[in-house]
Amino acid sequence: MSYVGEWWTILILHDCFDGFTRFDQFEANIGLSSSMLTTRLKTLVETGILAKRAYQARPVRHEYVLTDFGRSLRPILVAMAAWRNEQLAPSERAMILVDTETGREVDPQTIDPVSGMTVSDPRFAFRAGPAAGEQMRARYALSDMT
């Protein structure tokens, strides 16, 4: 959440996944002030989500492109949009995910490839991982008892 937990960041990333790369495009689509947008883009570059590269020499103009790390955030944004759309009637959905080859609306699911089950099934639970600290281990030690 430290990478995408802010609403403006999510909107910028959404624009990136829609193919937008330039400051003026983000500004027009999102409606964020130029100073705030500059700050958000700088943070996304510093965290390695976007890369800044010049596309024009005179005057120098930059575009912001997703890195591999940034592209790996797409399933998170898709899941967030799907979660929200589940709460709405089909006629109330401002944005839907479609298969571009068929136009069919897609209902994204996160599936365990071994069992074929959706990970929303209660069978799947979080546990402390190898890098978990003492507090995290204690938290999940309690859930192991139930």
N, CA and C atoms as an extended XYZ file, in Angstrom:
438
Properties=species:S:1:pos:R:3:atomname:S:1:resname:S:1:resid:I:1 pbc="F F F"
N         0.819       -1.204        0.000 N   MET     1
C         0.000        0.000        0.000 CA  MET     1
C         0.854        1.256        0.000 C   MET     1
N         2.087        1.160        0.462 N   SER     2
C         2.931        2.354        0.458 CA  SER     2
C         3.196        2.831       -0.962 C   SER     2
N         3.063        1.971       -1.956 N   TYR     3
C         3.299        2.364       -3.341 CA  TYR     3
C         2.043        2.911       -4.004 C   TYR     3
N         0.891        2.358       -3.721 N   VAL     4
C        -0.329        2.749       -4.433 CA  VAL     4
C        -1.452        3.178       -3.502 C   VAL     4
N        -1.167        3.425       -2.245 N   GLY     5
C        -2.203        3.713       -1.265 CA  GLY     5
C        -2.828        5.080       -1.353 C   GLY     5
N        -2.348        5.902       -2.242 N   GLU     6
C        -2.876        7.252       -2.371 CA  GLU     6
C        -3.722        7.355       -3.639 C   GLU     6
N        -4.865        8.001       -3.531 N   TRP     7
C        -5.817        8.073       -4.630 CA  TRP     7
C        -5.202        8.650       -5.893 C   TRP     7
N        -4.434        9.742       -5.776 N   TRP     8
C        -3.862       10.360       -6.970 CA  TRP     8
C        -2.881        9.426       -7.662 C   TRP     8
N        -2.139        8.663       -6.879 N   THR     9
C        -1.186        7.710       -7.455 CA  THR     9
C        -1.921        6.650       -8.253 C   THR     9
N        -3.017        6.176       -7.725 N   ILE    10
C        -3.814        5.167       -8.427 CA  ILE    10
C        -4.329        5.731       -9.748 C   ILE    10
N        -4.766        6.974       -9.736 N   LEU    11
C        -5.258        7.598      -10.974 CA  LEU    11
C        -4.137        7.753      -12.003 C   LEU    11
N        -2.945        8.132      -11.565 N   ILE    12
C        -1.814        8.252      -12.481 CA  ILE    12
C        -1.491        6.882      -13.069 C   ILE    12
N        -1.430        5.868      -12.223 N   LEU    13
C        -1.135        4.518      -12.715 CA  LEU    13
C        -2.209        4.039      -13.683 C   LEU    13
N        -3.442        4.337      -13.383 N   HIS    14
C        -4.527        3.954      -14.287 CA  HIS    14
C        -4.304        4.579      -15.654 C   HIS    14
N        -3.941        5.853      -15.666 N   ASP    15
C        -3.639        6.516      -16.941 CA  ASP    15
C        -2.472        5.832      -17.656 C   ASP    15
N        -1.449        5.468      -16.900 N   CYS    16
C        -0.291        4.780      -17.506 CA  CYS    16
C        -0.725        3.476      -18.159 C   CYS    16
N        -1.575        2.716      -17.493 N   PHE    17
C        -2.043        1.456      -18.064 CA  PHE    17
C        -2.951        1.684      -19.268 C   PHE    17
N        -3.531        2.867      -19.363 N   ASP    18
C        -4.325        3.215      -20.544 CA  ASP    18
C        -3.456        3.785      -21.662 C   ASP    18
N        -2.139        3.845      -21.452 N   GLY    19
C        -1.221        4.262      -22.500 CA  GLY    19
C        -0.757        5.701      -22.445 C   GLY    19
N        -1.183        6.445      -21.452 N   PHE    20
C        -0.754        7.837      -21.346 CA  PHE    20
C         0.633        7.894      -20.713 C   PHE    20
N         1.469        8.814      -21.175 N   THR    21
C         2.837        8.912      -20.674 CA  THR    21
C         3.277       10.343      -20.391 C   THR    21
N         2.528       11.309      -20.844 N   ARG    22
C         3.012       12.691      -20.785 CA  ARG    22
C         2.295       13.516      -19.724 C   ARG    22
N         3.060       14.437      -19.163 N   PHE    23
C         2.587       15.280      -18.075 CA  PHE    23
C         1.261       15.941      -18.413 C   PHE    23
N         1.169       16.553      -19.605 N   ASP    24
C        -0.057       17.263      -19.974 CA  ASP    24
C        -1.248       16.312      -20.090 C   ASP    24
N        -1.010       15.079      -20.478 N   GLN    25
C        -2.094       14.095      -20.540 CA  GLN    25
C        -2.602       13.769      -19.137 C   GLN    25
N        -1.662       13.520      -18.212 N   PHE    26
C        -2.057       13.233      -16.829 CA  PHE    26
C        -2.826       14.415      -16.240 C   PHE    26
N        -2.299       15.603      -16.478 N   GLU    27
C        -2.915       16.809      -15.935 CA  GLU    27
C        -4.349       16.973      -16.453 C   GLU    27
N        -4.548       16.763      -17.749 N   ALA    28
C        -5.881       16.906      -18.341 CA  ALA    28
C        -6.838       15.816      -17.850 C   ALA    28
N        -6.356       14.597      -17.759 N   ASN    29
C        -7.226       13.475      -17.375 CA  ASN    29
C        -7.581       13.467      -15.901 C   ASN    29
N        -6.628       13.820      -15.064 N   ILE    30
C        -6.810       13.665      -13.623 CA  ILE    30
C        -7.316       14.938      -12.965 C   ILE    30
N        -6.884       16.088      -13.471 N   GLY    31
C        -7.311       17.351      -12.883 CA  GLY    31
C        -6.522       17.731      -11.639 C   GLY    31
N        -5.363       17.159      -11.464 N   LEU    32
C        -4.492       17.456      -10.328 CA  LEU    32
C        -3.659       18.689      -10.656 C   LEU    32
N        -3.390       19.525       -9.659 N   SER    33
C        -2.568       20.712       -9.909 CA  SER    33
C        -1.192       20.284      -10.415 C   SER    33
N        -0.553       21.136      -11.202 N   SER    34
C         0.740       20.776      -11.784 CA  SER    34
C         1.797       20.540      -10.718 C   SER    34
N         1.779       21.298       -9.627 N   SER    35
C         2.780       21.084       -8.577 CA  SER    35
C         2.561       19.743       -7.874 C   SER    35
N         1.319       19.397       -7.612 N   MET    36
C         1.013       18.119       -6.967 CA  MET    36
C         1.332       16.961       -7.913 C   MET    36
N         1.015       17.118       -9.185 N   LEU    37
C         1.316       16.079      -10.167 CA  LEU    37
C         2.831       15.889      -10.289 C   LEU    37
N         3.571       16.972      -10.298 N   THR    38
C         5.033       16.888      -10.346 CA  THR    38
C         5.559       16.084       -9.167 C   THR    38
N         5.041       16.352       -7.987 N   THR    39
C         5.457       15.640       -6.778 CA  THR    39
C         5.134       14.159       -6.870 C   THR    39
N         3.935       13.836       -7.320 N   ARG    40
C         3.522       12.428       -7.425 CA  ARG    40
C         4.366       11.684       -8.451 C   ARG    40
N         4.601       12.308       -9.603 N   LEU    41
C         5.417       11.661      -10.634 CA  LEU    41
C         6.843       11.448      -10.143 C   LEU    41
N         7.383       12.423       -9.436 N   LYS    42
C         8.742       12.295       -8.898 CA  LYS    42
C         8.806       11.100       -7.943 C   LYS    42
N         7.831       10.952       -7.095 N   THR    43
C         7.796        9.835       -6.158 CA  THR    43
C         7.698        8.502       -6.898 C   THR    43
N         6.872        8.442       -7.925 N   LEU    44
C         6.734        7.204       -8.699 CA  LEU    44
C         8.037        6.844       -9.410 C   LEU    44
N         8.780        7.850       -9.844 N   VAL    45
C        10.084        7.594      -10.453 CA  VAL    45
C        11.070        7.124       -9.384 C   VAL    45
N        11.089        7.790       -8.236 N   GLU    46
C        12.015        7.431       -7.154 CA  GLU    46
C        11.775        6.018       -6.619 C   GLU    46
N        10.532        5.575       -6.625 N   THR    47
C        10.235        4.228       -6.126 CA  THR    47
C        10.395        3.155       -7.190 C   THR    47
N        10.736        3.577       -8.411 N   GLY    48
C        10.985        2.609       -9.471 CA  GLY    48
C         9.751        2.117      -10.188 C   GLY    48
N         8.621        2.775       -9.987 N   ILE    49
C         7.378        2.375      -10.648 CA  ILE    49
C         7.326        2.952      -12.066 C   ILE    49
N         7.817        4.179      -12.206 N   LEU    50
C         7.895        4.832      -13.512 CA  LEU    50
C         9.347        5.185      -13.814 C   LEU    50
N         9.653        5.273      -15.090 N   ALA    51
C        10.947        5.780      -15.540 CA  ALA    51
C        10.672        7.068      -16.312 C   ALA    51
N        11.510        8.050      -16.108 N   LYS    52
C        11.379        9.340      -16.790 CA  LYS    52
C        12.384        9.356      -17.934 C   LYS    52
N        11.883        9.672      -19.133 N   ARG    53
C        12.799        9.743      -20.270 CA  ARG    53
C        12.389       10.889      -21.192 C   ARG    53
N        13.403       11.510      -21.769 N   ALA    54
C        13.162       12.642      -22.658 CA  ALA    54
C        12.588       12.144      -23.979 C   ALA    54
N        11.586       12.846      -24.471 N   TYR    55
C        11.043       12.535      -25.795 CA  TYR    55
C        11.208       13.716      -26.743 C   TYR    55
N        11.688       14.843      -26.208 N   GLN    56
C        11.897       16.029      -27.026 CA  GLN    56
C        13.098       16.786      -26.463 C   GLN    56
N        13.956       17.294      -27.362 N   ALA    57
C        15.185       17.970      -26.926 CA  ALA    57
C        15.007       19.469      -26.696 C   ALA    57
N        14.255       20.148      -27.586 N   ARG    58
C        14.121       21.604      -27.466 CA  ARG    58
C        12.674       22.027      -27.561 C   ARG    58
N        12.067       22.458      -26.519 N   PRO    59
C        12.575       22.378      -25.158 CA  PRO    59
C        12.544       20.932      -24.668 C   PRO    59
N        13.299       20.659      -23.633 N   VAL    60
C        13.330       19.295      -23.097 CA  VAL    60
C        11.964       18.968      -22.511 C   VAL    60
N        11.424       17.863      -22.959 N   ARG    61
C        10.140       17.351      -22.440 CA  ARG    61
C        10.338       15.883      -22.124 C   ARG    61
N         9.669       15.458      -21.063 N   HIS    62
C         9.824       14.078      -20.609 CA  HIS    62
C         8.493       13.339      -20.655 C   HIS    62
N         8.606       12.051      -20.768 N   GLU    63
C         7.447       11.180      -20.613 CA  GLU    63
C         7.747       10.232      -19.465 C   GLU    63
N         6.708        9.651      -18.940 N   TYR    64
C         6.807        8.747      -17.801 CA  TYR    64
C         6.259        7.403      -18.232 C   TYR    64
N         7.123        6.403      -18.204 N   VAL    65
C         6.729        5.074      -18.665 CA  VAL    65
C         6.838        4.068      -17.520 C   VAL    65
N         5.952        3.107      -17.546 N   LEU    66
C         5.966        2.066      -16.524 CA  LEU    66
C         7.220        1.206      -16.638 C   LEU    66
N         7.806        0.905      -15.509 N   THR    67
C         8.898       -0.060      -15.451 CA  THR    67
C         8.290       -1.450      -15.300 C   THR    67
N         9.105       -2.478      -15.300 N   ASP    68
C         8.591       -3.828      -15.034 CA  ASP    68
C         7.905       -3.860      -13.671 C   ASP    68
N         8.521       -3.205      -12.693 N   PHE    69
C         7.939       -3.143      -11.350 CA  PHE    69
C         6.579       -2.452      -11.405 C   PHE    69
N         6.500       -1.354      -12.151 N   GLY    70
C         5.234       -0.645      -12.287 CA  GLY    70
C         4.179       -1.490      -12.975 C   GLY    70
N         4.572       -2.180      -14.051 N   ARG    71
C         3.612       -3.041      -14.757 CA  ARG    71
C         3.102       -4.171      -13.858 C   ARG    71
N         3.911       -4.570      -12.894 N   SER    72
C         3.471       -5.645      -11.998 CA  SER    72
C         2.339       -5.205      -11.070 C   SER    72
N         2.065       -3.910      -11.019 N   LEU    73
C         0.957       -3.399      -10.198 CA  LEU    73
C        -0.399       -3.507      -10.894 C   LEU    73
N        -0.403       -3.814      -12.161 N   ARG    74
C        -1.670       -3.852      -12.913 CA  ARG    74
C        -2.705       -4.790      -12.299 C   ARG    74
N        -2.342       -6.015      -11.917 N   PRO    75
C        -3.365       -6.881      -11.318 CA  PRO    75
C        -3.990       -6.295      -10.055 C   PRO    75
N        -3.233       -5.493       -9.323 N   ILE    76
C        -3.778       -4.864       -8.115 CA  ILE    76
C        -4.846       -3.851       -8.493 C   ILE    76
N        -4.560       -3.040       -9.486 N   LEU    77
C        -5.541       -2.045       -9.925 CA  LEU    77
C        -6.770       -2.707      -10.539 C   LEU    77
N        -6.548       -3.776      -11.293 N   VAL    78
C        -7.674       -4.516      -11.878 CA  VAL    78
C        -8.546       -5.091      -10.760 C   VAL    78
N        -7.915       -5.651       -9.742 N   ALA    79
C        -8.668       -6.232       -8.623 CA  ALA    79
C        -9.448       -5.159       -7.866 C   ALA    79
N        -8.848       -4.000       -7.682 N   MET    80
C        -9.549       -2.912       -6.987 CA  MET    80
C       -10.766       -2.455       -7.777 C   MET    80
N       -10.604       -2.325       -9.092 N   ALA    81
C       -11.735       -1.918       -9.929 CA  ALA    81
C       -12.826       -2.977       -9.918 C   ALA    81
N       -12.436       -4.240       -9.988 N   ALA    82
C       -13.418       -5.329       -9.965 CA  ALA    82
C       -14.168       -5.350       -8.640 C   ALA    82
N       -13.441       -5.142       -7.555 N   TRP    83
C       -14.077       -5.112       -6.232 CA  TRP    83
C       -15.142       -4.022       -6.184 C   TRP    83
N       -14.805       -2.836       -6.680 N   ARG    84
C       -15.773       -1.741       -6.658 CA  ARG    84
C       -16.962       -2.042       -7.570 C   ARG    84
N       -16.696       -2.587       -8.749 N   ASN    85
C       -17.790       -2.884       -9.669 CA  ASN    85
C       -18.751       -3.924       -9.108 C   ASN    85
N       -18.257       -4.823       -8.271 N   GLU    86
C       -19.138       -5.822       -7.642 CA  GLU    86
C       -20.198       -5.161       -6.772 C   GLU    86
N       -19.898       -3.949       -6.272 N   GLN    87
C       -20.824       -3.243       -5.388 CA  GLN    87
C       -21.869       -2.452       -6.167 C   GLN    87
N       -21.691       -2.372       -7.474 N   LEU    88
C       -22.554       -1.529       -8.300 CA  LEU    88
C       -23.400       -2.363       -9.253 C   LEU    88
N       -24.554       -1.834       -9.580 N   ALA    89
C       -25.359       -2.443      -10.636 CA  ALA    89
C       -24.622       -2.221      -11.957 C   ALA    89
N       -24.778       -3.122      -12.919 N   PRO    90
C       -24.082       -2.949      -14.203 CA  PRO    90
C       -24.294       -1.567      -14.826 C   PRO    90
N       -25.471       -1.003      -14.679 N   SER    91
C       -25.740        0.316      -15.268 CA  SER    91
C       -25.030        1.451      -14.546 C   SER    91
N       -24.494        1.201      -13.346 N   GLU    92
C       -23.816        2.230      -12.559 CA  GLU    92
C       -22.295        2.196      -12.717 C   GLU    92
N       -21.770        1.262      -13.470 N   ARG    93
C       -20.327        1.099      -13.591 CA  ARG    93
C       -19.767        2.077      -14.619 C   ARG    93
N       -18.871        2.938      -14.162 N   ALA    94
C       -18.274        3.934      -15.052 CA  ALA    94
C       -17.173        3.337      -15.920 C   ALA    94
N       -16.612        2.222      -15.488 N   MET    95
C       -15.491        1.619      -16.186 CA  MET    95
C       -15.585        0.103      -16.015 C   MET    95
N       -15.388       -0.615      -17.089 N   ILE    96
C       -15.406       -2.079      -17.015 CA  ILE    96
C       -14.164       -2.626      -17.708 C   ILE    96
N       -13.801       -3.833      -17.350 N   LEU    97
C       -12.681       -4.519      -17.986 CA  LEU    97
C       -13.249       -5.416      -19.072 C   LEU    97
N       -12.699       -5.296      -20.284 N   VAL    98
C       -13.197       -6.100      -21.398 CA  VAL    98
C       -12.046       -6.806      -22.098 C   VAL    98
N       -12.382       -7.889      -22.751 N   ASP    99
C       -11.461       -8.579      -23.658 CA  ASP    99
C       -11.475       -7.762      -24.944 C   ASP    99
N       -10.336       -7.187      -25.318 N   THR   100
C       -10.310       -6.295      -26.484 CA  THR   100
C       -10.547       -7.027      -27.796 C   THR   100
N       -10.381       -8.329      -27.813 N   GLU   101
C       -10.633       -9.078      -29.048 CA  GLU   101
C       -12.106       -9.398      -29.239 C   GLU   101
N       -12.849       -9.588      -28.141 N   THR   102
C       -14.256       -9.965      -28.255 CA  THR   102
C       -15.214       -8.882      -27.774 C   THR   102
N       -14.713       -7.948      -26.964 N   GLY   103
C       -15.584       -6.930      -26.379 CA  GLY   103
C       -16.344       -7.431      -25.163 C   GLY   103
N       -16.145       -8.691      -24.810 N   ARG   104
C       -16.848       -9.295      -23.674 CA  ARG   104
C       -16.317       -8.728      -22.364 C   ARG   104
N       -17.224       -8.374      -21.447 N   GLU   105
C       -16.808       -7.924      -20.126 CA  GLU   105
C       -16.176       -9.085      -19.373 C   GLU   105
N       -15.107       -8.784      -18.669 N   VAL   106
C       -14.348       -9.796      -17.942 CA  VAL   106
C       -14.552       -9.600      -16.448 C   VAL   106
N       -14.737      -10.690      -15.742 N   ASP   107
C       -14.826      -10.671      -14.284 CA  ASP   107
C       -13.521      -11.261      -13.757 C   ASP   107
N       -12.535      -10.418      -13.432 N   PRO   108
C       -11.231      -10.946      -13.030 CA  PRO   108
C       -11.303      -11.687      -11.700 C   PRO   108
N       -10.571      -12.753      -11.623 N   GLN   109
C       -10.497      -13.575      -10.421 CA  GLN   109
C        -9.034      -13.903      -10.159 C   GLN   109
N        -8.684      -14.042       -8.904 N   THR   110
C        -7.342      -14.504       -8.564 CA  THR   110
C        -7.478      -15.980       -8.207 C   THR   110
N        -6.839      -16.798       -8.997 N   ILE   111
C        -7.001      -18.247       -8.913 CA  ILE   111
C        -5.702      -18.901       -8.469 C   ILE   111
N        -5.813      -19.866       -7.565 N   ASP   112
C        -4.660      -20.698       -7.211 CA  ASP   112
C        -4.458      -21.672       -8.364 C   ASP   112
N        -3.296      -21.633       -9.024 N   PRO   113
C        -3.102      -22.485      -10.200 CA  PRO   113
C        -3.054      -23.985       -9.887 C   PRO   113
N        -2.789      -24.358       -8.644 N   VAL   114
C        -2.723      -25.777       -8.298 CA  VAL   114
C        -4.117      -26.359       -8.096 C   VAL   114
N        -4.941      -25.675       -7.281 N   SER   115
C        -6.270      -26.205       -6.979 CA  SER   115
C        -7.332      -25.714       -7.954 C   SER   115
N        -7.077      -24.583       -8.626 N   GLY   116
C        -8.076      -23.993       -9.497 CA  GLY   116
C        -9.134      -23.208       -8.742 C   GLY   116
N        -8.972      -23.068       -7.442 N   MET   117
C        -9.946      -22.351       -6.612 CA  MET   117
C        -9.600      -20.867       -6.549 C   MET   117
N       -10.635      -20.026       -6.368 N   THR   118
C       -10.363      -18.606       -6.161 CA  THR   118
C        -9.755      -18.433       -4.778 C   THR   118
N        -8.806      -17.509       -4.677 N   VAL   119
C        -8.133      -17.316       -3.397 CA  VAL   119
C        -9.014      -16.606       -2.374 C   VAL   119
N       -10.223      -16.213       -2.768 N   SER   120
C       -11.162      -15.648       -1.795 CA  SER   120
C       -11.799      -16.742       -0.946 C   SER   120
N       -11.616      -18.002       -1.310 N   ASP   121
C       -12.123      -19.123       -0.524 CA  ASP   121
C       -11.455      -19.119        0.851 C   ASP   121
N       -12.212      -19.358        1.923 N   PRO   122
C       -11.637      -19.354        3.277 CA  PRO   122
C       -10.518      -20.385        3.481 C   PRO   122
N       -10.420      -21.324        2.573 N   ARG   123
C        -9.346      -22.318        2.653 CA  ARG   123
C        -7.974      -21.642        2.611 C   ARG   123
N        -7.883      -20.490        1.961 N   PHE   124
C        -6.621      -19.781        1.811 CA  PHE   124
C        -6.514      -18.715        2.887 C   PHE   124
N        -5.396      -18.714        3.594 N   ALA   125
C        -5.189      -17.769        4.694 CA  ALA   125
C        -3.741      -17.294        4.701 C   ALA   125
N        -3.553      -16.110        5.217 N   PHE   126
C        -2.196      -15.594        5.358 CA  PHE   126
C        -1.522      -16.229        6.564 C   PHE   126
N        -0.237      -16.427        6.451 N   ARG   127
C         0.616      -16.897        7.538 CA  ARG   127
C         1.919      -16.112        7.468 C   ARG   127
N         2.677      -16.147        8.527 N   ALA   128
C         3.966      -15.456        8.556 CA  ALA   128
C         4.895      -16.076        7.522 C   ALA   128
N         5.587      -15.212        6.797 N   GLY   129
C         6.542      -15.666        5.789 CA  GLY   129
C         7.958      -15.664        6.335 C   GLY   129
N         8.893      -16.080        5.521 N   PRO   130
C        10.278      -16.195        5.965 CA  PRO   130
C        10.883      -14.895        6.505 C   PRO   130
N        10.452      -13.743        5.983 N   ALA   131
C        11.020      -12.470        6.413 CA  ALA   131
C        10.190      -11.788        7.500 C   ALA   131
N         9.197      -12.480        8.040 N   ALA   132
C         8.322      -11.884        9.046 CA  ALA   132
C         9.096      -11.571       10.317 C   ALA   132
N         8.772      -10.410       10.875 N   GLY   133
C         9.355      -10.015       12.155 CA  GLY   133
C         8.626      -10.693       13.308 C   GLY   133
N         9.101      -10.393       14.495 N   GLU   134
C         8.542      -11.016       15.702 CA  GLU   134
C         7.050      -10.732       15.864 C   GLU   134
N         6.649       -9.487       15.632 N   GLN   135
C         5.239       -9.116       15.778 CA  GLN   135
C         4.363       -9.878       14.771 C   GLN   135
N         4.825       -9.990       13.542 N   MET   136
C         4.062      -10.703       12.515 CA  MET   136
C         3.981      -12.192       12.866 C   MET   136
N         5.071      -12.766       13.314 N   ARG   137
C         5.060      -14.183       13.710 CA  ARG   137
C         4.101      -14.424       14.866 C   ARG   137
N         4.095      -13.501       15.837 N   ALA   138
C         3.179      -13.636       16.976 CA  ALA   138
C         1.729      -13.540       16.524 C   ALA   138
N         1.454      -12.630       15.630 N   ARG   139
C         0.094      -12.466       15.111 CA  ARG   139
C        -0.402      -13.758       14.474 C   ARG   139
N         0.425      -14.348       13.617 N   TYR   140
C        -0.030      -15.544       12.911 CA  TYR   140
C         0.104      -16.803       13.753 C   TYR   140
N         0.880      -16.778       14.802 N   ALA   141
C         0.930      -17.914       15.721 CA  ALA   141
C        -0.425      -18.058       16.395 C   ALA   141
N        -1.090      -16.939       16.674 N   LEU   142
C        -2.429      -16.968       17.276 CA  LEU   142
C        -3.444      -17.553       16.300 C   LEU   142
N        -3.355      -17.202       15.037 N   SER   143
C        -4.332      -17.721       14.068 CA  SER   143
C        -4.089      -19.204       13.789 C   SER   143
N        -2.860      -19.687       14.009 N   ASP   144
C        -2.583      -21.113       13.841 CA  ASP   144
C        -3.281      -21.947       14.897 C   ASP   144
N        -3.608      -21.320       16.051 N   MET   145
C        -4.251      -22.025       17.152 CA  MET   145
C        -5.752      -22.167       16.963 C   MET   145
N        -6.326      -21.357       16.077 N   THR   146
C        -7.790      -21.384       15.938 CA  THR   146
C        -8.220      -22.359       14.867 C   THR   146
